[in-house]
Amino acid sequence: MRRRGKRGLRVLAAVLVVVMLGALAGVAAARARKVYSCVTRSNGAIRIVGKSTTCRASERRLVWNTRGRRGRRGRVGATGPVGATGVGVTGATGATGPLGGPTGATGATGATGAAATGATGAAATGATGGTGATGGTGATGATGFGVTGATGATGFGTTGATGATGGTGPTGATGLMGPTGPTGATGATGTPGVGLTGATGPTGPTGLMGVQGPTGPTGPTGVGATGGTGTPGVTGPTGPAGTGITGWELVTGTATANDNTTPKTATASCDAGKVVLGGGYHIGGTSTQTASIASYPISNDTWVATAIKITGNPSFSIQAFVICADQ
């Protein structure tokens, strides 16, 4: 049994060495590989591509090794299974003890009862005579250990025609019990077998670092207790009376020519002594094929607006507006 156990351990160790060499070879081969991808700038979606693939304008290229930075040391591997329990040799069976004591002597046979014949009755059928006495029972033989002594024969009298029943014979004395034989010695207990504990399996290699997942959603805003109302501050002095906006006016600038030239720029200016408060523009012609690219105050008293065509070859014009007030 021990030779077979050692041979099984050697086979298991050889299999573990082959598996570890295969895993190390796979890791070494993975070191030289790289993963090529295109990442969408707007939402971070990753698209795995080939080495020579060109990413789209809305994407950026991202390359990483299939083997990431070395991870932290892994946990200790689980303890290997316990070896098979050894089988001890069963001890020899002890010798059988002797049987019980000798058989008791057979009890004496009881005496046979007298067979007295009753007197013959008259010609007419007379009354039935009483039953003759039963012969006494023979004495019971002594009870030996194991074998019981034979029971004495039951005495019986011949039934007379009308004779009386014979008396019961005395019971024979019980034989003495033979001595109990000695108990046989218990056989020696076999030595318990001791199984070898299996070797602890090797720690598996650290897995490759995965691609970083997207940022999780922002947690709910915490609700803090509202602080008590502060003491009202001292009222400040009354400011000087405001003059308000005076001399408000809307000035419409001159529209540009309505043709297909591009870009087009229009202006609108305030009268002398007034300043710009705001402004805007209006595009005439095919406005669905044109767009404004600028609309702002170019100075304190002038608003400017610029438009271009974006599709086709439409004819269009642009006109600027400016809101003015006294300076």
Buried (B, 14 or more C-beta within 10 A) or exposed (E): EEEEBEEBBEEBEEEBEEEEEEEEEEBEEEEEEEBBBBBBEEEEEBBEBEEEEEBEEEBEEBEEBBBEEEEEEEEEEEEEEEBBEBEEEEEEEEEEEEEBBEBBEBBEBBEBBBBEEBEEEEEEEEEEBEBBBBBBBBBBBBBBBEBBBBBBBBBBBBBBEBBBBBBBBEBBEBBEEBEEBEEEEEEEEEEEBEEBEBEEBEEEEBEEBEEEEEEEEEEEEEEEEEEEEEEEEEEEEEEEEEEEEEEEEEBEBEBBEEEEEBBBEBBBBBEEEBBBBEBBBBBBBBBEBBEBEEBEBBEEBBBBBBBBBEEEEBBBBBBBBBBBBBE
